[in-house]
Amino acid sequence: MRVSAVIPALDEAAEIASAIQSARDAGADEVIVVDGGSSDATAMCARDAGADHVLTAFRGRGLQLRAGAEAATGEALWFLHADARPPAGAADAIRAGLAKERSWGAFRVRHDAEGWMIRLADRRSRRTTLPYGDQGVFVTRAAYEAVGGMPEQALMEDLEFARRLRTRFGPPLRCVAELTVSARRWTARPFRTTLCWWSIPALYRLGVAPERLARWYGAGN
């Protein structure tokens, strides 16, 4: 089973080469970078780092991930953030999990920083049946298409996508392996970031429009 890693990026010139290499080292057969209109050299750096495809899409992870999935050739799609570093053998774990008649799944997360708020976020990834985008969600092509693909919305596309998959195919396969994710956003603005982590998903579940949440959050990648 071919695994296509799709990485949305926005102003990630400093990180994108490492993101591509880590996806390769983890066993991805194909790496696709979708730039959301960066003001830096993200796209050029991605090409220089050997991405199989470097695409441009309108800004927003939902739109970028959808564009990448459409270009992917693998039977399995693996959605990775630009600041996530999967462990060695992660793609084999995906292949093994999906071969057991599971349609989708996600990894655990470990942030590269300490703090009780960070630890709470990491524990979330061990228990939730609605994984977030930073957990390296993976899905078969057939299941992806069955739920209509990645939602084209301004924010919370990851939660909405997971909700649709869970409704159609049941809870995700939870890989015991951990992705290492940068805590740079939390380090820069710990209080605001923590507030967003816990309040935005709750507000979305209560029916607040993704566009309104995106304006509050300052949506980016």
Backbone as CSV, one residue per row, in Angstrom:
resi,resn,N_x,N_y,N_z,CA_x,CA_y,CA_z,C_x,C_y,C_z
1,MET,0.843,-1.195,0.000,0.000,0.000,0.000,0.878,1.246,0.000
2,ARG,0.680,2.085,-1.010,1.445,3.337,-1.090,0.851,4.377,-0.148
3,VAL,1.735,5.036,0.575,1.318,6.066,1.517,1.770,7.427,0.999
4,SER,0.812,8.318,0.799,1.106,9.678,0.342,0.971,10.641,1.507
5,ALA,2.068,11.300,1.857,2.043,12.306,2.922,1.720,13.660,2.313
6,VAL,0.751,14.353,2.885,0.343,15.676,2.412,0.639,16.690,3.520
7,ILE,1.447,17.695,3.199,1.877,18.677,4.188,1.433,20.066,3.754
8,PRO,0.476,20.677,4.442,0.115,22.069,4.146,1.145,22.989,4.791
9,ALA,1.461,24.084,4.131,2.509,24.964,4.657,2.179,26.420,4.376
10,LEU,2.575,27.271,5.302,2.454,28.714,5.133,3.620,29.367,5.868
11,ASP,4.503,29.988,5.110,5.692,30.642,5.672,6.493,29.674,6.533
12,GLU,6.806,28.529,5.939,7.539,27.477,6.643,8.896,27.196,5.999
13,ALA,9.538,28.218,5.448,10.826,28.012,4.782,11.853,27.382,5.705
14,ALA,11.796,27.714,6.981,12.783,27.203,7.933,12.513,25.754,8.336
15,GLU,11.290,25.279,8.151,10.901,23.958,8.639,10.632,22.935,7.546
16,ILE,10.323,23.392,6.328,9.742,22.475,5.351,10.697,21.380,4.904
17,ALA,11.984,21.674,4.781,12.929,20.637,4.370,12.980,19.517,5.405
18,SER,13.004,19.889,6.680,13.005,18.883,7.740,11.708,18.083,7.745
19,ALA,10.592,18.758,7.477,9.301,18.065,7.430,9.280,17.021,6.319
20,ILE,9.784,17.393,5.158,9.821,16.464,4.021,10.727,15.285,4.326
21,GLN,11.900,15.560,4.855,12.849,14.487,5.144,12.317,13.544,6.218
22,SER,11.655,14.093,7.229,11.130,13.227,8.290,10.014,12.334,7.761
23,ALA,9.191,12.854,6.839,8.157,12.016,6.230,8.790,10.901,5.407
24,ARG,9.851,11.228,4.689,10.584,10.208,3.930,11.171,9.156,4.873
25,ASP,11.836,9.635,5.921,12.470,8.717,6.869,11.444,7.818,7.556
26,ALA,10.230,8.324,7.697,9.161,7.542,8.322,8.562,6.517,7.369
27,GLY,8.941,6.574,6.082,8.504,5.571,5.124,7.459,5.996,4.132
28,ALA,7.138,7.289,4.059,6.151,7.744,3.066,6.668,7.489,1.659
29,ASP,5.798,7.011,0.789,6.177,6.743,-0.598,6.143,8.000,-1.452
30,GLU,5.369,8.966,-1.026,5.180,10.195,-1.790,4.977,11.330,-0.800
31,VAL,5.610,12.467,-1.068,5.460,13.630,-0.198,4.989,14.817,-1.028
32,ILE,3.867,15.381,-0.631,3.258,16.502,-1.351,3.185,17.691,-0.406
33,VAL,3.708,18.826,-0.840,3.630,20.061,-0.068,2.659,20.996,-0.768
34,VAL,1.733,21.555,-0.003,0.763,22.489,-0.563,0.945,23.839,0.132
35,ASP,1.471,24.787,-0.602,1.742,26.112,-0.061,0.486,26.970,-0.123
36,GLY,0.244,27.706,0.950,-0.957,28.529,1.023,-0.716,29.994,0.718
37,GLY,0.283,30.293,-0.133,0.571,31.674,-0.488,1.593,32.306,0.434
38,SER,2.664,31.595,0.702,3.688,32.065,1.631,4.360,33.345,1.151
39,SER,4.782,34.150,2.110,5.540,35.361,1.793,7.039,35.094,1.818
40,ASP,7.432,33.871,2.174,8.844,33.516,2.173,9.106,32.476,1.083
41,ALA,10.208,31.777,1.179,10.632,30.849,0.123,10.196,29.416,0.393
42,THR,9.052,29.232,1.031,8.588,27.890,1.374,8.535,26.971,0.157
43,ALA,7.911,27.413,-0.913,7.751,26.562,-2.100,9.098,26.192,-2.704
44,MET,9.983,27.143,-2.820,11.303,26.862,-3.380,12.069,25.885,-2.494
45,CYS,11.997,26.077,-1.190,12.680,25.183,-0.260,12.115,23.766,-0.353
46,ALA,10.807,23.665,-0.551,10.176,22.350,-0.674,10.659,21.635,-1.936
47,ARG,10.772,22.373,-3.023,11.280,21.769,-4.258,12.723,21.332,-4.078
48,ASP,13.529,22.191,-3.480,14.941,21.871,-3.272,15.112,20.660,-2.352
49,ALA,14.153,20.462,-1.432,14.236,19.356,-0.485,13.721,18.044,-1.074
50,GLY,13.211,18.098,-2.303,12.822,16.869,-2.984,11.390,16.423,-2.822
51,ALA,10.492,17.341,-2.514,9.076,16.964,-2.477,8.646,16.466,-3.851
52,ASP,7.799,15.462,-3.882,7.342,14.920,-5.170,6.471,15.911,-5.925
53,HIS,5.672,16.658,-5.179,4.836,17.693,-5.775,4.827,18.895,-4.841
54,VAL,4.910,20.070,-5.405,4.755,21.304,-4.647,3.635,22.085,-5.310
55,LEU,2.528,22.216,-4.614,1.341,22.843,-5.162,1.069,24.162,-4.454
56,THR,0.228,24.961,-5.055,-0.234,26.207,-4.434,-1.750,26.172,-4.361
57,ALA,-2.284,26.550,-3.210,-3.734,26.584,-3.022,-4.079,27.824,-2.208
58,PHE,-5.364,28.154,-2.161,-5.781,29.241,-1.292,-5.438,28.905,0.152
59,ARG,-5.133,29.931,0.918,-4.734,29.755,2.315,-5.841,29.098,3.131
60,GLY,-5.432,28.187,4.004,-6.369,27.455,4.859,-6.088,25.977,4.762
61,ARG,-5.904,25.334,5.903,-5.501,23.932,5.867,-6.504,23.049,5.128
62,GLY,-7.804,23.307,5.318,-8.789,22.492,4.636,-8.623,22.522,3.127
63,LEU,-8.470,23.711,2.581,-8.290,23.870,1.143,-6.979,23.263,0.684
64,GLN,-5.920,23.475,1.461,-4.608,22.964,1.078,-4.563,21.435,1.141
65,LEU,-5.132,20.875,2.199,-5.139,19.424,2.324,-5.972,18.775,1.217
66,ARG,-7.064,19.399,0.877,-7.908,18.852,-0.190,-7.159,18.857,-1.526
67,ALA,-6.448,19.945,-1.804,-5.673,20.021,-3.041,-4.587,18.958,-3.071
68,GLY,-3.926,18.755,-1.940,-2.886,17.739,-1.887,-3.434,16.338,-2.063
69,ALA,-4.578,16.065,-1.451,-5.190,14.746,-1.580,-5.586,14.461,-3.020
70,GLU,-6.040,15.478,-3.720,-6.433,15.293,-5.120,-5.239,14.954,-6.000
71,ALA,-4.063,15.452,-5.629,-2.854,15.188,-6.419,-2.164,13.890,-6.026
72,ALA,-2.492,13.355,-4.866,-1.802,12.177,-4.343,-2.133,10.928,-5.154
73,THR,-1.181,10.016,-5.215,-1.369,8.764,-5.956,-1.470,7.548,-5.050
74,GLY,-1.268,7.722,-3.751,-1.276,6.591,-2.835,-2.659,6.087,-2.494
75,GLU,-2.701,4.824,-2.072,-3.961,4.251,-1.591,-4.275,4.719,-0.170
76,ALA,-3.268,5.252,0.512,-3.452,5.800,1.855,-2.984,7.246,1.864
77,LEU,-3.757,8.110,2.489,-3.422,9.526,2.615,-3.030,9.801,4.058
78,TRP,-1.946,10.548,4.222,-1.421,10.835,5.551,-1.223,12.339,5.662
79,PHE,-1.977,12.970,6.534,-1.966,14.421,6.657,-1.058,14.845,7.809
80,LEU,-0.007,15.588,7.470,1.003,15.983,8.449,1.155,17.496,8.493
81,HIS,1.264,18.053,9.690,1.595,19.465,9.810,3.082,19.669,9.534
82,ALA,3.427,20.870,9.125,4.813,21.159,8.775,5.747,21.090,9.971
83,ASP,5.219,21.227,11.173,6.076,21.177,12.364,5.957,19.852,13.114
84,ALA,5.387,18.847,12.464,5.277,17.519,13.066,6.382,16.615,12.534
85,ARG,6.952,15.804,13.420,8.024,14.894,13.034,7.623,13.469,13.424
86,PRO,7.221,12.669,12.451,6.801,11.297,12.754,8.000,10.408,13.074
87,PRO,7.770,9.347,13.835,8.860,8.433,14.170,9.193,7.512,13.003
88,ALA,10.364,6.919,13.054,10.745,5.924,12.051,9.727,4.789,12.065
89,GLY,9.379,4.318,10.881,8.437,3.212,10.779,6.980,3.606,10.850
90,ALA,6.684,4.913,10.905,5.296,5.350,11.026,4.457,4.901,9.833
91,ALA,5.022,4.965,8.636,4.258,4.554,7.453,3.954,3.061,7.479
92,ASP,4.866,2.265,8.023,4.592,0.829,8.163,3.447,0.598,9.144
93,ALA,3.392,1.405,10.209,2.286,1.296,11.157,0.961,1.629,10.483
94,ILE,0.985,2.617,9.597,-0.213,2.975,8.838,-0.637,1.814,7.949
95,ARG,0.318,1.255,7.216,-0.006,0.138,6.314,-0.578,-1.048,7.094
96,ALA,0.053,-1.379,8.216,-0.404,-2.516,9.012,-1.798,-2.263,9.571
97,GLY,-2.038,-1.045,10.048,-3.343,-0.723,10.611,-4.446,-0.755,9.581
98,LEU,-4.194,-0.183,8.424,-5.217,-0.137,7.385,-5.431,-1.504,6.741
99,ALA,-4.428,-2.364,6.818,-4.583,-3.714,6.275,-5.504,-4.569,7.135
100,LYS,-5.730,-4.144,8.384,-6.607,-4.888,9.305,-8.052,-4.395,9.215
101,GLU,-8.440,-3.976,8.047,-9.799,-3.514,7.779,-10.188,-2.307,8.617
102,ARG,-9.224,-1.502,8.991,-9.496,-0.213,9.618,-9.358,0.854,8.540
103,SER,-10.267,1.798,8.523,-10.300,2.776,7.435,-9.518,4.047,7.728
104,TRP,-9.270,4.314,9.012,-8.579,5.552,9.336,-7.984,5.456,10.736
105,GLY,-7.119,6.420,11.041,-6.495,6.404,12.351,-5.639,7.641,12.562
106,ALA,-4.929,7.653,13.686,-4.085,8.796,14.027,-3.035,8.349,15.035
107,PHE,-2.059,9.212,15.253,-0.972,8.937,16.175,-1.162,9.709,17.482
108,ARG,-0.395,9.324,18.468,-0.289,10.120,19.678,0.653,11.292,19.403
109,VAL,0.573,12.276,20.269,1.380,13.485,20.104,2.232,13.719,21.344
110,ARG,3.457,14.155,21.113,4.315,14.625,22.191,4.917,15.954,21.773
111,HIS,4.590,17.021,22.477,5.157,18.326,22.162,6.603,18.420,22.654
112,ASP,7.386,19.225,21.972,8.804,19.345,22.314,9.040,20.428,23.364
113,ALA,8.179,20.466,24.369,8.315,21.421,25.468,7.666,20.816,26.702
114,GLU,7.953,21.390,27.844,7.398,20.922,29.097,6.382,21.927,29.630
115,GLY,5.558,21.471,30.542,4.548,22.338,31.146,3.262,21.555,31.317
116,TRP,2.518,21.882,32.383,1.313,21.095,32.660,0.258,21.264,31.588
117,MET,0.171,22.441,30.955,-0.809,22.636,29.890,-0.445,21.814,28.658
118,ILE,0.854,21.741,28.377,1.325,20.914,27.272,1.023,19.442,27.550
119,ARG,1.256,19.002,28.782,0.997,17.602,29.119,-0.484,17.260,28.973
120,LEU,-1.359,18.197,29.316,-2.791,17.963,29.127,-3.131,17.777,27.653
121,ALA,-2.520,18.605,26.800,-2.765,18.485,25.365,-2.263,17.149,24.833
122,ASP,-1.116,16.707,25.340,-0.576,15.427,24.894,-1.452,14.257,25.343
123,ARG,-1.987,14.357,26.563,-2.872,13.289,27.052,-4.145,13.210,26.223
124,ARG,-4.608,14.345,25.749,-5.792,14.374,24.882,-5.625,13.427,23.709
125,SER,-4.423,13.395,23.125,-4.182,12.581,21.935,-4.219,11.090,22.227
126,ARG,-4.139,10.705,23.494,-4.174,9.295,23.864,-5.586,8.775,24.083
127,ARG,-6.546,9.689,24.234,-7.894,9.261,24.595,-8.978,9.612,23.578
128,THR,-8.767,10.639,22.805,-9.837,11.140,21.960,-10.200,10.188,20.826
129,THR,-11.475,10.178,20.482,-11.920,9.451,19.285,-12.181,10.424,18.137
130,LEU,-11.865,11.692,18.372,-11.912,12.700,17.315,-10.535,13.372,17.264
131,PRO,-9.585,12.744,16.595,-8.222,13.281,16.576,-8.135,14.619,15.855
132,TYR,-7.187,15.419,16.300,-6.934,16.715,15.683,-5.872,16.584,14.600
133,GLY,-5.731,17.639,13.804,-4.824,17.593,12.672,-3.383,17.361,13.030
134,ASP,-2.959,17.805,14.226,-1.553,17.625,14.597,-1.223,16.184,14.966
135,GLN,-2.210,15.288,14.940,-1.980,13.890,15.271,-1.664,13.019,14.058
136,GLY,-1.419,13.624,12.912,-1.037,12.848,11.737,-2.122,11.882,11.296
137,VAL,-3.309,12.394,11.073,-4.446,11.556,10.662,-4.144,10.881,9.330
138,PHE,-4.478,9.608,9.244,-4.322,8.860,7.991,-5.618,8.158,7.654
139,VAL,-5.828,7.893,6.369,-7.113,7.365,5.912,-6.919,6.689,4.561
140,THR,-7.703,5.654,4.313,-7.664,5.054,2.983,-8.277,6.015,1.972
141,ARG,-7.852,5.893,0.752,-8.429,6.732,-0.305,-9.935,6.501,-0.394
142,ALA,-10.349,5.247,-0.280,-11.776,4.929,-0.402,-12.585,5.608,0.705
143,ALA,-12.079,5.575,1.941,-12.802,6.202,3.047,-12.805,7.717,2.902
144,TYR,-11.683,8.262,2.466,-11.595,9.706,2.249,-12.674,10.161,1.272
145,GLU,-12.800,9.468,0.177,-13.788,9.844,-0.831,-15.218,9.581,-0.348
146,ALA,-15.380,8.553,0.470,-16.726,8.204,0.947,-17.334,9.292,1.824
147,VAL,-16.477,10.065,2.524,-17.002,11.125,3.392,-16.917,12.499,2.724
148,GLY,-16.629,12.512,1.432,-16.629,13.761,0.692,-15.328,14.529,0.719
149,GLY,-14.256,13.883,1.176,-12.956,14.547,1.195,-12.799,15.505,2.357
150,MET,-11.697,16.241,2.341,-11.419,17.191,3.414,-12.367,18.382,3.325
151,PRO,-13.024,18.735,4.412,-13.958,19.869,4.379,-13.253,21.167,3.992
152,GLU,-13.871,21.933,3.124,-13.311,23.215,2.685,-13.870,24.319,3.584
153,GLN,-13.355,24.385,4.800,-13.831,25.399,5.731,-12.649,26.102,6.372
154,ALA,-12.915,27.263,6.947,-11.854,28.147,7.396,-11.092,27.621,8.602
155,LEU,-11.726,26.842,9.434,-11.092,26.315,10.645,-11.863,25.083,11.100
156,MET,-11.237,24.278,11.921,-11.833,23.059,12.459,-12.149,22.034,11.378
157,GLU,-11.421,22.136,10.262,-11.591,21.116,9.224,-11.166,19.745,9.738
158,ASP,-10.180,19.716,10.642,-9.719,18.440,11.179,-10.782,17.773,12.036
159,LEU,-11.419,18.539,12.905,-12.463,17.988,13.766,-13.670,17.534,12.949
160,GLU,-14.047,18.325,11.954,-15.184,17.965,11.108,-14.887,16.708,10.289
161,PHE,-13.675,16.623,9.759,-13.264,15.453,8.983,-13.299,14.208,9.864
162,ALA,-12.748,14.307,11.072,-12.746,13.171,11.988,-14.165,12.772,12.373
163,ARG,-15.028,13.763,12.590,-16.418,13.463,12.939,-17.106,12.661,11.837
164,ARG,-16.889,13.074,10.599,-17.507,12.364,9.479,-16.971,10.945,9.357
165,LEU,-15.659,10.786,9.554,-15.067,9.452,9.470,-15.580,8.555,10.591
166,ARG,-15.666,9.098,11.797,-16.150,8.284,12.919,-17.599,7.866,12.705
167,THR,-18.409,8.789,12.190,-19.821,8.470,11.943,-19.956,7.352,10.910
168,ARG,-19.134,7.394,9.888,-19.247,6.429,8.784,-18.495,5.123,9.064
169,PHE,-17.338,5.220,9.714,-16.470,4.045,9.824,-16.114,3.637,11.251
170,GLY,-16.655,4.327,12.229,-16.341,3.984,13.605,-15.103,4.706,14.104
171,PRO,-14.707,4.459,15.352,-13.570,5.179,15.945,-12.267,4.868,15.229
172,PRO,-11.303,5.769,15.356,-10.037,5.594,14.635,-9.139,4.544,15.275
173,LEU,-8.249,4.007,14.470,-7.135,3.227,14.979,-6.177,4.196,15.665
174,ARG,-5.834,3.941,16.906,-4.930,4.827,17.633,-3.559,4.184,17.727
175,CYS,-2.626,4.661,16.927,-1.278,4.115,16.933,-0.570,4.503,18.235
176,VAL,0.181,3.585,18.780,0.887,3.882,20.032,2.117,4.749,19.787
177,ALA,2.603,4.761,18.548,3.754,5.606,18.232,3.382,7.082,18.389
178,GLU,4.387,7.914,18.663,4.145,9.328,18.915,4.792,10.209,17.856
179,LEU,4.033,11.198,17.408,4.585,12.272,16.602,5.139,13.336,17.549
180,THR,6.287,13.871,17.211,6.812,15.006,17.964,6.367,16.280,17.263
181,VAL,5.694,17.143,18.006,5.128,18.367,17.436,5.742,19.569,18.129
182,SER,6.043,20.588,17.353,6.622,21.806,17.908,5.622,22.527,18.814
183,ALA,6.131,23.039,19.912,5.310,23.844,20.822,5.543,25.330,20.586
184,ARG,5.993,25.688,19.401,6.377,27.075,19.133,5.212,28.046,19.306
185,ARG,4.020,27.657,18.906,2.868,28.555,19.048,2.556,28.775,20.533
186,TRP,2.611,27.685,21.295,2.345,27.805,22.721,3.446,28.606,23.415
187,THR,4.686,28.374,23.027,5.801,29.091,23.643,5.705,30.594,23.395
188,ALA,5.264,30.959,22.202,5.165,32.380,21.860,4.021,33.055,22.600
189,ARG,2.891,32.354,22.728,1.711,32.939,23.389,1.009,31.863,24.204
190,PRO,1.578,31.505,25.348,1.059,30.344,26.080,-0.389,30.480,26.534
191,PHE,-0.764,31.635,27.082,-2.126,31.769,27.586,-3.142,31.731,26.455
192,ARG,-2.897,32.529,25.423,-3.853,32.588,24.318,-3.953,31.244,23.599
193,THR,-2.806,30.587,23.405,-2.813,29.304,22.708,-3.573,28.252,23.503
194,THR,-3.349,28.216,24.811,-4.063,27.253,25.650,-5.562,27.525,25.621
195,LEU,-5.937,28.797,25.687,-7.348,29.163,25.607,-7.962,28.688,24.291
196,CYS,-7.235,28.872,23.202,-7.727,28.437,21.889,-7.848,26.918,21.821
197,TRP,-6.860,26.208,22.349,-6.887,24.744,22.316,-8.171,24.186,22.920
198,TRP,-8.621,24.801,23.999,-9.762,24.232,24.712,-11.091,24.895,24.344
199,SER,-11.066,26.156,23.969,-12.332,26.849,23.727,-12.839,26.715,22.297
200,ILE,-11.940,26.779,21.321,-12.394,26.772,19.927,-13.112,25.473,19.566
201,PRO,-12.577,24.285,19.893,-13.337,23.065,19.590,-14.702,23.041,20.266
202,ALA,-14.761,23.533,21.519,-16.044,23.549,22.220,-17.037,24.481,21.540
203,LEU,-16.559,25.648,21.124,-17.433,26.592,20.439,-17.903,26.038,19.094
204,TYR,-17.008,25.331,18.408,-17.391,24.730,17.131,-18.501,23.700,17.336
205,ARG,-18.355,22.873,18.372,-19.386,21.872,18.650,-20.721,22.520,19.010
206,LEU,-20.646,23.734,19.553,-21.869,24.459,19.909,-22.491,25.169,18.716
207,GLY,-21.816,25.114,17.568,-22.399,25.666,16.355,-21.850,26.992,15.886
208,VAL,-20.791,27.502,16.505,-20.189,28.747,16.033,-19.543,28.496,14.672
209,ALA,-19.763,29.385,13.729,-19.293,29.205,12.355,-17.773,29.171,12.286
210,PRO,-17.199,28.294,11.458,-15.739,28.233,11.314,-15.130,29.565,10.901
211,GLU,-15.822,30.337,10.075,-15.300,31.625,9.622,-15.125,32.587,10.800
212,ARG,-16.076,32.580,11.711,-15.975,33.449,12.883,-14.840,32.986,13.796
213,LEU,-14.719,31.687,13.976,-13.634,31.155,14.799,-12.267,31.464,14.182
214,ALA,-12.198,31.397,12.867,-10.932,31.675,12.183,-10.515,33.125,12.370
215,ARG,-11.478,34.020,12.344,-11.131,35.445,12.551,-10.595,35.667,13.955
216,TRP,-11.176,34.969,14.907,-10.708,35.108,16.286,-9.313,34.487,16.468
217,TYR,-9.154,33.308,15.878,-7.918,32.548,16.044,-6.759,33.149,15.254
218,GLY,-7.091,33.766,14.101,-6.037,34.210,13.197,-5.527,33.032,12.426
219,ALA,-6.428,32.384,11.672,-6.132,31.088,11.064,-4.909,31.136,10.170
220,GLY,-4.107,30.127,10.310,-2.915,29.955,9.490,-2.492,28.507,9.565
221,ASN,-1.215,28.238,9.289,-0.733,26.867,9.318,0.370,26.714,10.333
